[in-house]
Amino acid sequence: MSAPPGWYPDPQLMGRERYWDGQSWTDKSRPWTGKAGVMTEHVAPPAPAVPPARR
């Protein structure tokens, strides 16, 4: 089961959010503005689909 579509903390850029379409990360991003006063159930974003760097 995957996380539902929505904005999640960007796994690569701190201070930004990135849109997860329900299957993969999109190119859409925005500055994180915080969500003060909004109560939502925490859903962990999916793991990035980026292979680890080779050494």
N, C-alpha and C positions, 0 to 999 in steps of 0.2 A: 504494500500500500504506500502511496506517495503522498506528500503534503499537498494540500489543495492549492490552486492557483492564488497568487497574491504577491505582495511586496514583502521581502525578507531582507535582513542585513546582508549586504554584499559579502560573499565569502572571500573576496580578493581585495576590496577597498574599504577600509575602516571609515565610518562616518557617512556611508552611502547605503542605499537600498537598491536591490535589483529585483526585477519581476520574474517570478517562477510561473510558467504557464501550465503547470501540472505535470509536465513531462520533462522539460529541460529549462535551463536558464535562458532568458532572452537578452537582447542587447539593451533593453530599456533599463535605465537607472535614474536615480534622483537623490538629492541630498537627504539624509535622515533628518527629519524635523521633530521627532519624538511624538509621542501620542499621550500626552498628559490627560488624565481623567478618563481614558478609554480602557475599559476592562474587557480583555479578550482572553480566550483560552490559549495558552502557549502551545504552538505547534512548531517543532524544530524544523528548520529549513532542510531541504535535501542536501546531501553531500555534493560538492561541486564535481562536475564531470571532467575534471582536468587530471591527466595522469601525473604522477609524481615526477619531478625532474631527475634525469639520470646523472650520475656522478662518475 
